[in-house]
Amino acid sequence: MEDALVRRRSEMLEAEVDGELVALDVESGTCYSFNRSATRIWQLLDEPRTVGSLRDALLAEFDVDKLECERDLLEALEQMRVGGVIESSVPLPAAPTKG
């Protein structure tokens, strides 16, 4: 999981509104709205990154438990993957469940 390389899938026109990102996929005409967490993940994906490096960057920025961070990250990445805005070098694992 940590070595899965994630990258943005297509060019988007982006605007930040109140700390959240609104993006338009030029190719499909689809508009996306990212919450604050997803906005930060998107910003970190300005270059392709591994899931592990994304997690570590978020842990360094936010006061959050490692398991919670990993779970939230994987959930956000899966939503982005399903939405067609990112792709991964290998299938992303399911987010760990709350214990």
Secondary structure, 3 states (H helix, E strand, C coil): CCCCEEEECCCEEEEEECCEEEEEECCCCCEEEECHHHHHHHHHCCCCEEHHHHHHHHHHHCCCCHHHHHHHHHHHHHHHHHHCCEEECCCCCCCCCCC
